[in-house]
């Protein structure tokens, strides 16, 4: 009986300690697992919490900030002033504090916080350890996944938490997206805004991801074009490429047929209408089998296996060409532009390969007779049937898309979503002497 009373007394002391302590023990699960809310976030009733912030200027002149004990609830970030609060390097001249994504000055991706004093015994959940919190820009688009999310995340993590475990939180409120598995290559523990159902505080959190490693801007304020290229950190891009391949290789099909000529096929829009003839002529020209890749059918592992062994990669302008990052040095990217699209105004992939020692050729479709447009498609796929007759006529009579801002310019959408018949007699001579 006495023994039982002693045990009960000890348990009571232990429980009282954890209820009064100002930190909640973090529970780890299997190292490589993606954690859910229940296994990651624990609730507690601390006496007080004090927030702190430490900011530095990046090489681009924008702020990068690390917070301690920053809290979030009901779409609002809260900084709790307390006796242990510290602020270093914080600048607040602009109406917004930080970009939540790597895309600069996008008005849907700004971070701000309110200042409060925490009342005693306020209840909240607490995420222990290191956290990176950001907005994915567009998880449905491969270019945006790699350029705007994974590469900046990789750089941010190496800069602040190299070799340490990190919890990653997606705060943009979107679904996982078709490329979610690529995020899990670099992120061992992922939460989303939907998991933060009550007030949640972060022990040590970086807000947003680096803008230093992006090489392109999409035209939100000025027409789209290259950025950062003069002093671009190429070594960081190459490190990302190597790490990506290293993490993906364990899943690659080693029996996949390799070819030095690879061409992308699109099923729904921007199709090459004479694909079979083009493939036959390429095969005859290079005396080799041509590999046809399809983002909707081939696995990403197989696509990277083919691209990383290719000497020539061909495709119509589109997000899939970001895979040219994985071409070997000295290879050639040949980018096909539908009729009316001036290649010099849309250069994300030309810019990319210029950074990694890969050759580039743009092939513009010169004859409107080789193009098929789709007036009756939905507007976001180039349809113009919904427009007033005078505007529709203006678009049809415009033979070269004028410079414009992102993202729903009907001149651009109408032309970029055309199907194209490649003029093979013009196409093949351009390759002469460019690759062996």
LODREN-351164 format. One line per field, with one value per residue (C-alpha): residue number from 0; residue in three letters; x negated, y negated, z negated. Coordinates in steps of 0.001 Angstrom, whole numbers, plus 500000, padded with zeros to 6 digits. Example, Ala and Ser with C-alpha at 12.3 -4.5 7.8 and 13.67 -1.06 7.14 Angstrom:
<sites>
nr = 0 / 1
rest = ALA / SER
east = 487700 / 486330
north = 504500 / 501060
up = 492200 / 492860
</sites>
This chain:
<sites>
nr = 0 / 1 / 2 / 3 / 4 / 5 / 6 / 7 / 8 / 9 / 10 / 11 / 12 / 13 / 14 / 15 / 16 / 17 / 18 / 19 / 20 / 21 / 22 / 23 / 24 / 25 / 26 / 27 / 28 / 29 / 30 / 31 / 32 / 33 / 34 / 35 / 36 / 37 / 38 / 39 / 40 / 41 / 42 / 43 / 44 / 45 / 46 / 47 / 48 / 49 / 50 / 51 / 52 / 53 / 54 / 55 / 56 / 57 / 58 / 59 / 60 / 61 / 62 / 63 / 64 / 65 / 66 / 67 / 68 / 69 / 70 / 71 / 72 / 73 / 74 / 75 / 76 / 77 / 78 / 79 / 80 / 81 / 82 / 83 / 84 / 85 / 86 / 87 / 88 / 89 / 90 / 91 / 92 / 93 / 94 / 95 / 96 / 97 / 98 / 99 / 100 / 101 / 102 / 103 / 104 / 105 / 106 / 107 / 108 / 109 / 110 / 111 / 112 / 113 / 114 / 115 / 116 / 117 / 118 / 119 / 120 / 121 / 122 / 123 / 124 / 125 / 126 / 127 / 128 / 129 / 130 / 131 / 132 / 133 / 134 / 135 / 136 / 137 / 138 / 139 / 140 / 141 / 142 / 143 / 144 / 145 / 146 / 147 / 148 / 149 / 150 / 151 / 152 / 153 / 154 / 155 / 156 / 157 / 158 / 159 / 160 / 161 / 162 / 163 / 164 / 165 / 166 / 167 / 168 / 169 / 170 / 171 / 172 / 173 / 174 / 175 / 176 / 177 / 178 / 179 / 180 / 181 / 182 / 183 / 184 / 185 / 186 / 187 / 188 / 189 / 190 / 191 / 192 / 193 / 194 / 195 / 196 / 197 / 198 / 199 / 200 / 201 / 202 / 203 / 204 / 205 / 206 / 207 / 208 / 209 / 210 / 211 / 212 / 213 / 214 / 215 / 216 / 217 / 218 / 219 / 220 / 221 / 222 / 223 / 224 / 225 / 226 / 227 / 228 / 229 / 230 / 231 / 232 / 233 / 234 / 235 / 236 / 237 / 238 / 239 / 240 / 241 / 242 / 243 / 244 / 245 / 246 / 247 / 248 / 249 / 250 / 251 / 252 / 253 / 254 / 255 / 256 / 257 / 258 / 259 / 260 / 261 / 262 / 263 / 264 / 265 / 266 / 267 / 268 / 269 / 270 / 271 / 272 / 273 / 274 / 275 / 276 / 277 / 278 / 279 / 280 / 281 / 282 / 283 / 284 / 285 / 286 / 287 / 288 / 289 / 290 / 291 / 292 / 293 / 294 / 295 / 296 / 297 / 298 / 299 / 300 / 301 / 302 / 303 / 304 / 305 / 306 / 307 / 308 / 309 / 310 / 311 / 312 / 313 / 314 / 315 / 316 / 317 / 318 / 319 / 320 / 321 / 322 / 323 / 324 / 325 / 326 / 327 / 328 / 329 / 330 / 331 / 332 / 333 / 334 / 335 / 336 / 337 / 338 / 339 / 340 / 341 / 342 / 343 / 344 / 345 / 346 / 347 / 348 / 349 / 350 / 351 / 352 / 353 / 354 / 355 / 356 / 357 / 358 / 359 / 360 / 361 / 362 / 363 / 364 / 365 / 366 / 367 / 368 / 369 / 370 / 371 / 372 / 373 / 374 / 375 / 376 / 377 / 378 / 379 / 380 / 381 / 382 / 383 / 384 / 385 / 386 / 387 / 388 / 389 / 390 / 391 / 392 / 393 / 394 / 395 / 396 / 397 / 398 / 399 / 400 / 401 / 402 / 403 / 404 / 405 / 406 / 407 / 408 / 409 / 410 / 411 / 412 / 413 / 414 / 415 / 416 / 417 / 418 / 419 / 420 / 421 / 422 / 423 / 424 / 425 / 426 / 427 / 428 / 429 / 430 / 431 / 432 / 433 / 434 / 435
rest = UNK / UNK / UNK / UNK / UNK / UNK / UNK / UNK / UNK / UNK / UNK / UNK / UNK / UNK / UNK / UNK / UNK / UNK / UNK / UNK / UNK / UNK / UNK / UNK / UNK / UNK / UNK / UNK / UNK / UNK / UNK / UNK / UNK / UNK / UNK / UNK / UNK / UNK / UNK / UNK / UNK / UNK / UNK / UNK / UNK / UNK / UNK / UNK / UNK / UNK / UNK / UNK / UNK / UNK / UNK / UNK / UNK / UNK / UNK / UNK / UNK / UNK / UNK / UNK / UNK / UNK / UNK / UNK / UNK / UNK / UNK / UNK / UNK / UNK / UNK / UNK / UNK / UNK / UNK / UNK / UNK / UNK / UNK / UNK / UNK / UNK / UNK / UNK / UNK / UNK / UNK / UNK / UNK / UNK / UNK / UNK / UNK / UNK / UNK / UNK / UNK / UNK / UNK / UNK / UNK / UNK / UNK / UNK / UNK / UNK / UNK / UNK / UNK / UNK / UNK / UNK / UNK / UNK / UNK / UNK / UNK / UNK / UNK / UNK / UNK / UNK / UNK / UNK / UNK / UNK / UNK / UNK / UNK / UNK / UNK / UNK / UNK / UNK / UNK / UNK / UNK / UNK / UNK / UNK / UNK / UNK / UNK / UNK / UNK / UNK / UNK / UNK / UNK / UNK / UNK / UNK / UNK / UNK / UNK / UNK / UNK / UNK / UNK / UNK / UNK / UNK / UNK / UNK / UNK / UNK / UNK / UNK / UNK / UNK / UNK / UNK / UNK / UNK / UNK / UNK / UNK / UNK / UNK / UNK / UNK / UNK / UNK / UNK / UNK / UNK / UNK / UNK / UNK / UNK / UNK / UNK / UNK / UNK / UNK / UNK / UNK / UNK / UNK / UNK / UNK / UNK / UNK / UNK / UNK / UNK / UNK / UNK / UNK / UNK / UNK / UNK / UNK / UNK / UNK / UNK / UNK / UNK / UNK / UNK / UNK / UNK / UNK / UNK / UNK / UNK / UNK / UNK / UNK / UNK / UNK / UNK / UNK / UNK / UNK / UNK / UNK / UNK / UNK / UNK / UNK / UNK / UNK / UNK / UNK / UNK / UNK / UNK / UNK / UNK / UNK / UNK / UNK / UNK / UNK / UNK / UNK / UNK / UNK / UNK / UNK / UNK / UNK / UNK / UNK / UNK / UNK / UNK / UNK / UNK / UNK / UNK / UNK / UNK / UNK / UNK / UNK / UNK / UNK / UNK / UNK / UNK / UNK / UNK / UNK / UNK / UNK / UNK / UNK / UNK / UNK / UNK / UNK / UNK / UNK / UNK / UNK / UNK / UNK / UNK / UNK / UNK / UNK / UNK / UNK / UNK / UNK / UNK / UNK / UNK / UNK / UNK / UNK / UNK / UNK / UNK / UNK / UNK / UNK / UNK / UNK / UNK / UNK / UNK / UNK / UNK / UNK / UNK / UNK / UNK / UNK / UNK / UNK / UNK / UNK / UNK / UNK / UNK / UNK / UNK / UNK / UNK / UNK / UNK / UNK / UNK / UNK / UNK / UNK / UNK / UNK / UNK / UNK / UNK / UNK / UNK / UNK / UNK / UNK / UNK / UNK / UNK / UNK / UNK / UNK / UNK / UNK / UNK / UNK / UNK / UNK / UNK / UNK / UNK / UNK / UNK / UNK / UNK / UNK / UNK / UNK / UNK / UNK / UNK / UNK / UNK / UNK / UNK / UNK / UNK / UNK / UNK / UNK / UNK / UNK / UNK / UNK / UNK / UNK / UNK / UNK / UNK / UNK / UNK / UNK / UNK / UNK / UNK / UNK / UNK / UNK / UNK / UNK / UNK / UNK / UNK / UNK / UNK / UNK / UNK / UNK / UNK / UNK / UNK / UNK / UNK / UNK / UNK / UNK / UNK / UNK / UNK
east = 500000 / 497189 / 495384 / 498486 / 498788 / 495134 / 495557 / 498677 / 496857 / 493936 / 496289 / 498083 / 494792 / 493823 / 497202 / 497083 / 493613 / 494701 / 497857 / 495907 / 492834 / 492601 / 491511 / 493182 / 491099 / 490843 / 491622 / 489716 / 491090 / 489372 / 486619 / 487746 / 491475 / 493733 / 495294 / 498914 / 500190 / 500768 / 497169 / 495528 / 497489 / 498128 / 500312 / 499249 / 500000 / 496738 / 496464 / 495011 / 493520 / 491235 / 490686 / 487404 / 486318 / 482883 / 482600 / 479770 / 479613 / 479082 / 476716 / 479726 / 480468 / 483679 / 484262 / 483921 / 485317 / 485222 / 487818 / 487930 / 491346 / 493314 / 496970 / 499709 / 503471 / 506457 / 504304 / 502406 / 498771 / 498183 / 495000 / 495273 / 493258 / 491892 / 489018 / 486738 / 487612 / 484737 / 484759 / 481687 / 481483 / 485236 / 486234 / 489850 / 489855 / 492064 / 495696 / 494745 / 491870 / 490855 / 491727 / 493186 / 492087 / 488967 / 490961 / 490218 / 492878 / 495847 / 498703 / 500295 / 497099 / 496267 / 495532 / 496558 / 497049 / 498879 / 497377 / 498985 / 498246 / 499151 / 501556 / 500735 / 501833 / 502639 / 503056 / 501150 / 499407 / 495629 / 493354 / 489908 / 486634 / 485964 / 488719 / 488841 / 492203 / 493035 / 495549 / 495110 / 495602 / 497413 / 497169 / 498979 / 496202 / 492825 / 490867 / 492273 / 491739 / 488028 / 487175 / 489351 / 489636 / 487113 / 483967 / 484593 / 485531 / 482334 / 480252 / 482081 / 481705 / 477982 / 477492 / 479293 / 479829 / 477172 / 477039 / 479912 / 483408 / 486072 / 489849 / 491235 / 494617 / 496465 / 498622 / 500242 / 503266 / 503064 / 503435 / 500338 / 500074 / 498757 / 495106 / 495477 / 493033 / 490301 / 490822 / 490415 / 486981 / 485719 / 488203 / 488427 / 491261 / 494010 / 497031 / 499471 / 501540 / 504477 / 502664 / 502485 / 506032 / 505318 / 502667 / 499254 / 495850 / 492516 / 489375 / 486962 / 488369 / 487105 / 489791 / 489746 / 487041 / 484021 / 484332 / 480614 / 480789 / 483722 / 482738 / 486052 / 488976 / 492433 / 493560 / 495675 / 494267 / 492158 / 492200 / 490697 / 486962 / 483715 / 482604 / 479524 / 477471 / 474497 / 473405 / 475450 / 474269 / 473784 / 472079 / 475255 / 477327 / 474919 / 474955 / 478746 / 478609 / 476169 / 478175 / 481416 / 479907 / 478371 / 481697 / 483648 / 481189 / 482253 / 485641 / 484404 / 485097 / 481628 / 483083 / 484486 / 483316 / 480899 / 480583 / 478515 / 481549 / 484586 / 487798 / 490742 / 494258 / 497276 / 500692 / 503219 / 501811 / 498735 / 498487 / 496053 / 498422 / 495760 / 494025 / 493606 / 491956 / 489681 / 488575 / 487860 / 485757 / 483837 / 483165 / 481834 / 479768 / 478036 / 478188 / 479624 / 482876 / 484821 / 486415 / 489874 / 490766 / 494231 / 494764 / 498207 / 497002 / 493335 / 492127 / 489987 / 487176 / 487254 / 487387 / 484295 / 482485 / 483082 / 482289 / 479129 / 477701 / 478831 / 476769 / 479836 / 483103 / 486003 / 489323 / 491951 / 491691 / 493128 / 492440 / 491067 / 487957 / 486741 / 485433 / 482681 / 480990 / 480005 / 478449 / 474712 / 472311 / 471921 / 475367 / 477876 / 481368 / 483503 / 486659 / 489559 / 491795 / 495312 / 496106 / 496194 / 494130 / 490901 / 488298 / 486228 / 489050 / 489497 / 486131 / 486307 / 484716 / 482199 / 481118 / 480941 / 478721 / 476420 / 475556 / 474568 / 472535 / 475293 / 475806 / 479078 / 481029 / 484427 / 486603 / 489445 / 492321 / 492244 / 495397 / 498914 / 499888 / 497868 / 499911 / 503325 / 505118 / 508075 / 510479 / 513132 / 510944 / 511260 / 509585 / 506751 / 505860 / 505855 / 509527 / 510828 / 514438 / 515637 / 514038 / 515800 / 515552 / 513182 / 510715 / 510909 / 510116 / 507192 / 505672 / 506102 / 504436 / 501504 / 498723 / 496201 / 497185 / 496301 / 494525 / 496935 / 497251 / 498251 / 500486 / 503680 / 502776 / 505058 / 502534 / 499975 / 502357 / 503877 / 500488 / 498642 / 501342 / 501236 / 500196 / 497183 / 496001 / 492207 / 490606 / 488098 / 486219 / 485411 / 485016 / 482378 / 479739 / 479646 / 478252 / 475315 / 472052 / 473726 / 473508 / 471543
north = 500000 / 497608 / 498460 / 497576 / 494219 / 493419 / 494201 / 492034 / 489158 / 489384 / 489406 / 486343 / 484438 / 485389 / 484338 / 481040 / 480341 / 480757 / 478723 / 475779 / 475961 / 473439 / 475935 / 479084 / 482152 / 482898 / 486448 / 487864 / 490665 / 492684 / 490518 / 490430 / 490304 / 487425 / 486523 / 485768 / 483245 / 485709 / 486992 / 483595 / 480972 / 481234 / 478917 / 477311 / 474537 / 472593 / 469646 / 467286 / 467235 / 464541 / 464098 / 462978 / 462140 / 462050 / 460607 / 460173 / 458772 / 461264 / 460632 / 459201 / 456700 / 458298 / 459363 / 462945 / 463506 / 466235 / 466126 / 467792 / 468503 / 466948 / 468031 / 468555 / 468806 / 467990 / 466747 / 464356 / 464443 / 463130 / 461923 / 462046 / 459417 / 460729 / 460262 / 462442 / 460926 / 459827 / 458028 / 457818 / 456386 / 456028 / 453447 / 452376 / 449439 / 451219 / 452162 / 455835 / 457479 / 460551 / 462534 / 465913 / 467398 / 467032 / 464987 / 461363 / 458797 / 461037 / 459403 / 462735 / 463955 / 461259 / 461947 / 459604 / 460120 / 458430 / 457646 / 458842 / 459720 / 463280 / 463667 / 466215 / 469785 / 469096 / 472462 / 473280 / 476028 / 475946 / 477188 / 477995 / 477718 / 476090 / 475138 / 473621 / 472031 / 470797 / 470600 / 472945 / 470822 / 473262 / 476953 / 478009 / 476769 / 478505 / 475340 / 473573 / 476615 / 476777 / 473112 / 471412 / 474044 / 476882 / 475027 / 472039 / 474447 / 476430 / 473250 / 471931 / 475186 / 475445 / 471844 / 472017 / 475649 / 477635 / 481206 / 480643 / 482056 / 479648 / 479496 / 477911 / 476177 / 475250 / 472228 / 471404 / 473643 / 475615 / 479355 / 481567 / 481353 / 483886 / 483374 / 483837 / 486768 / 484378 / 482277 / 485354 / 485959 / 482930 / 482632 / 485376 / 483839 / 481867 / 480063 / 477699 / 474755 / 477145 / 478921 / 475710 / 475812 / 473955 / 471465 / 472940 / 471553 / 472397 / 472721 / 471742 / 470849 / 469362 / 467414 / 467837 / 469310 / 467764 / 465577 / 465746 / 468884 / 468060 / 467034 / 465817 / 463517 / 464027 / 460529 / 459360 / 455820 / 455742 / 458135 / 461493 / 462063 / 463261 / 462111 / 462631 / 463980 / 461612 / 462970 / 466140 / 468805 / 471550 / 473865 / 473900 / 474821 / 477642 / 478863 / 478965 / 480905 / 483446 / 483855 / 484230 / 486994 / 488669 / 488786 / 489942 / 492556 / 495139 / 495317 / 495270 / 498101 / 499188 / 501081 / 497905 / 497608 / 494715 / 492594 / 489556 / 487871 / 487160 / 485368 / 484362 / 485206 / 483249 / 484905 / 482108 / 478749 / 477400 / 480680 / 481422 / 482608 / 484344 / 486018 / 489400 / 487875 / 485703 / 488684 / 490729 / 487939 / 487416 / 491134 / 491183 / 488032 / 489316 / 493051 / 493696 / 494450 / 491404 / 491508 / 489936 / 488668 / 487836 / 486127 / 487721 / 491280 / 491587 / 491534 / 488626 / 491073 / 492334 / 488792 / 487775 / 490967 / 490193 / 486477 / 486922 / 489211 / 487213 / 485101 / 483431 / 482527 / 481178 / 479800 / 477123 / 474195 / 475317 / 476281 / 479740 / 478093 / 477260 / 480844 / 479460 / 478724 / 482398 / 482434 / 483219 / 480358 / 479797 / 481186 / 479127 / 477935 / 477093 / 475214 / 474994 / 471905 / 471923 / 469394 / 465769 / 466300 / 464244 / 466493 / 463601 / 462589 / 465987 / 467317 / 469249 / 472358 / 470523 / 468706 / 471945 / 473843 / 470827 / 471241 / 474915 / 475233 / 476576 / 475305 / 473729 / 473194 / 471523 / 472685 / 470297 / 471429 / 468960 / 469882 / 469596 / 472382 / 474781 / 473915 / 474981 / 472645 / 473404 / 470498 / 472449 / 473750 / 472364 / 468948 / 470345 / 472658 / 469969 / 469815 / 466423 / 467212 / 465438 / 462124 / 459235 / 459498 / 456532 / 457953 / 461400 / 459937 / 457963 / 461116 / 463086 / 460298 / 459915 / 462045 / 461528 / 461406 / 458002 / 457773 / 458104 / 458714 / 461963 / 463877 / 463917 / 461934 / 463330 / 462613 / 464789 / 467562 / 467822 / 468300 / 470389 / 473083 / 473684 / 477036 / 476923 / 478779 / 478594 / 477504 / 480354 / 478864 / 475828 / 477759 / 480377 / 478079 / 476038 / 479063 / 479487 / 479281 / 478571 / 482102 / 485176
up = 500000 / 499066 / 502288 / 504305 / 502534 / 503233 / 506932 / 507139 / 505427 / 507859 / 510839 / 509496 / 509233 / 512806 / 514205 / 512316 / 513731 / 517336 / 516857 / 515483 / 517698 / 520532 / 523207 / 524485 / 525215 / 528960 / 530015 / 532984 / 535090 / 537779 / 539247 / 542883 / 542226 / 543201 / 539877 / 539212 / 536732 / 533910 / 533893 / 534265 / 532361 / 528643 / 526612 / 523358 / 520911 / 520359 / 518032 / 520639 / 524110 / 525520 / 529264 / 530819 / 534370 / 536012 / 539551 / 542025 / 545544 / 548352 / 551266 / 553126 / 550359 / 549104 / 545506 / 544323 / 540836 / 538233 / 535464 / 532095 / 530614 / 533450 / 533341 / 535916 / 535651 / 537848 / 540744 / 538491 / 537353 / 533831 / 532186 / 528390 / 526550 / 523282 / 520883 / 523039 / 526449 / 528727 / 532087 / 534293 / 537811 / 538291 / 540902 / 541266 / 543675 / 546221 / 545574 / 545771 / 543922 / 545926 / 549030 / 548103 / 551435 / 553559 / 556094 / 555302 / 554519 / 555230 / 553342 / 552400 / 550745 / 548200 / 544520 / 541705 / 537992 / 535150 / 531741 / 528536 / 524940 / 524024 / 521144 / 518509 / 519244 / 522896 / 524573 / 527736 / 529658 / 529917 / 532690 / 531361 / 533248 / 536618 / 539046 / 542534 / 543274 / 546790 / 549624 / 552560 / 555650 / 557944 / 556971 / 560175 / 562491 / 562706 / 563536 / 560489 / 558258 / 559102 / 559721 / 557081 / 554348 / 554247 / 555298 / 552953 / 550143 / 550697 / 550519 / 547437 / 545561 / 546334 / 545256 / 541905 / 540917 / 542761 / 541483 / 539029 / 538919 / 540166 / 540119 / 543298 / 543373 / 546581 / 545815 / 549178 / 548572 / 551824 / 552404 / 552553 / 556355 / 558899 / 557912 / 554164 / 554196 / 555352 / 552224 / 550044 / 551576 / 549654 / 546775 / 544168 / 542132 / 543846 / 542407 / 544081 / 542914 / 542573 / 539712 / 537669 / 536383 / 533142 / 532099 / 532918 / 531950 / 533541 / 531466 / 534272 / 537700 / 540960 / 542833 / 546595 / 548824 / 550504 / 553591 / 554353 / 556509 / 558801 / 562332 / 563785 / 563017 / 564512 / 565388 / 562460 / 562572 / 565752 / 568733 / 567824 / 568130 / 566491 / 563028 / 560858 / 563774 / 563474 / 560090 / 560075 / 557560 / 560157 / 557663 / 555583 / 558641 / 559502 / 555880 / 556022 / 559304 / 557844 / 554642 / 556605 / 558742 / 555708 / 553868 / 556915 / 558177 / 555615 / 557385 / 560987 / 563394 / 564496 / 567478 / 569062 / 572691 / 573153 / 576266 / 577149 / 578762 / 576543 / 577499 / 575327 / 576437 / 575184 / 575257 / 574819 / 575924 / 577773 / 579650 / 582469 / 585196 / 587289 / 584356 / 586077 / 589139 / 586994 / 584905 / 588053 / 589583 / 586338 / 586096 / 589662 / 589099 / 585960 / 586796 / 583347 / 581599 / 580443 / 576983 / 576736 / 573250 / 571951 / 568588 / 568306 / 568916 / 567975 / 564405 / 563326 / 562616 / 566203 / 567572 / 565611 / 566582 / 570258 / 570039 / 567966 / 570653 / 573707 / 576090 / 577624 / 575881 / 577966 / 576762 / 577235 / 574797 / 571471 / 567871 / 568723 / 570205 / 566694 / 566808 / 569062 / 565720 / 565742 / 569218 / 569227 / 570038 / 573780 / 574616 / 576624 / 575739 / 578773 / 577795 / 580261 / 580164 / 581671 / 584375 / 583214 / 580041 / 580118 / 578532 / 577182 / 574814 / 573129 / 572006 / 568696 / 570191 / 572351 / 569184 / 567210 / 569621 / 570043 / 566347 / 566575 / 569776 / 572028 / 575600 / 576702 / 579916 / 580319 / 583208 / 584037 / 586239 / 589126 / 591055 / 589652 / 592053 / 589867 / 586776 / 585518 / 583119 / 580886 / 580636 / 578717 / 575919 / 572360 / 571970 / 569847 / 572753 / 575405 / 576293 / 577478 / 578404 / 575256 / 576239 / 578026 / 581851 / 582206 / 579659 / 581189 / 584610 / 583195 / 581697 / 584913 / 586912 / 584498 / 585909 / 583092 / 579441 / 577935 / 574589 / 571684 / 567966 / 566295 / 566396 / 568493 / 571607 / 574378 / 577170 / 575399 / 574405 / 577887 / 579550 / 576956 / 576891 / 580653 / 582102 / 584408 / 587481 / 587363 / 590617 / 590776 / 593750 / 591589 / 588368 / 589169 / 590759 / 587542 / 585741 / 588100 / 586191 / 582856 / 581451 / 582489
</sites>
